[in-house]
């Protein structure tokens, strides 16, 4: 239970201790409301704003117990709470995923208001509650709402009052500042990219929310903005200095009792005012310790800024030559990460693979809803000849369409999509076509229809870092090649090529110096 300063000033110390002990005695069931509202928004991506229809195209909002299974974060939270007992969980009606994932652009104000109305209406019906858990992302971008996650927390706070603890979980690609913790009490962020620890952060949020409700923990926080912005491809926690930053956070947590250190690396393709890296520290009623840890993390991230913001990757032509050398040397399978493609339809690498006659390629996948629609409308069947231009239609960053001639090897469901196509072409090559961007993280997910990923020498995925989860950090691929775009398009580390309107890009390293760090 969070106790307001007013209550502390009124109650004698002995009476306050008795009240807190009674709350933690287990004599009554604690009630916790859970909401899930999460999106990583690419505001520079083409395709128009994301409305309610796009938010609900995959499925309708979660209701009741469905909310508990909405993500690894919620599953971790619920699993840990149920181990405690004595807690009633209330799922608030919440939106599911956006069609197109992180290739979807700005959410409309109407969509945000629509889903907040669902969440808050359910919350009011559920009162009184002893705590609230918000499963968020941190990089949502909404028209006319500069800090959506903070706004979510603010509106929830208005409903539950000042003394009900609110905890949030986040992706490390969140763009946050001190505003979220102005309204919420705690924030827990994944420390690994790929995100192996979403479930763990959900568990941590549950444990600390219960401790707070029982009066065993009084959240005291400090927030810092190091003044750095980096492309997400540079944020892999399997390499330094990203690895060192997160290890430093874990070291502080191991050294100091009841200290929790969260680091957001930021999501640079959201044009929002709080973009870039953030440190949030939580302690048990120890502001001096929170500030000391936050200052140390802030200064350390600044010290490693040059290495953190640096990186170079081969362009498509050179990358495919590297692929051919790896194949000739028997260092297969080769996993190729098309890191910059935010829309899913870029053809730069596909064109080079075709022109350089690379064999045994599984391209997984290319987004082209027009091809899917044309195949359905024509009544195409497996085995039919295929000859169409594919991809390269969403803008300059996508390149131009590539002609693929072969045969239709599969037409049916895969993952969340009712219809995808697989085209067999060239020398043992397979191209998967989907109606929206799909980021493949595990090779096993590509085993469907006639496709077995182990049959291919080269697997191309649309991914920056997440693909390392199944292709690199398991030892599956003997060669990893991350490929750049042929120009400084959206999605590349050349962030200064983007036309930011709200993000202070010229005040963030490596494109500028924060005012707080200027002499």
HUBELBEL-V801947 format. One line per field, one symbol per residue. ss: DSSP state (h for helix, s for strand, l for the rest). phi: phi as a letter, one per 30 degrees, with the letter a starting at -180 (. if undefined). A space follows every 50 residues. Layout:
BEGIN
ss: ???
phi: ???
END
This chain:
BEGIN
ss: llllhhhhhhllhhhhhhhhhhhllllllsssssssllllllllllllls lhhhhhlllllslhhhhhhllhhhhhhhhhhhhhllsssssllsllllll hhhlllslhhhhhhhhhhhhhhhhhhllllsssssllllllsllsllhhh hhhhhhhhhhllllssssssllllllllhhhhhllssssllllllllhhh hhhhhhhhhhhhhlllllsssssslllslllhhhlllllllhhhhhhhhh hhhhhllllssssslllllllllllllsssssssllhhhhhhhhhhhhhh hhhlhhhhlllllslhhhhhhhhhhhhhlllllssssslllllllllhhh hhhhhlllllssssssslhhhhhhhhhlllllllsssssslllllhhhll lsssssssssssssllssssssssslllssssssllllllllhhhhlsll slhhhllssssllllllhhhhlllllllssssslllllllllllhhhlll llllhhhlslllllhhhll
phi: .dcdedddddddeddddddddddddidbddcbcbbbbbacccddddjidc cedddcddadedbhdeddcdadddddddededddiibccbdcebdddddj hdddcedddddededddddddddddcddbcabcccccjcdbbeibdbddd dedddddeddjdccdbbbcbddddcbbdddddcccbbbbecbbeddcddd ddddddddddddddicbcebbbbbcdibbbddddceddbdceeddddddd dddddcdhcbccbcdjbdccdbdcdjdbcbbbbchbdddedddddddddd dddcddddcclbbddeddddddeddddddicbdccccddcddcjcdcede dddddchdcicccbbcdadddeddddddidbejddbabdbiibdkeddib ecdcbabdcabldahdcdbbbbccbhcicbcccbdaebcdcbdddddahd cbeddcdbbcbcacbeddecccdcidcdbcbccdddaddejddddddccd ccddedcbdccabeedcdd
END
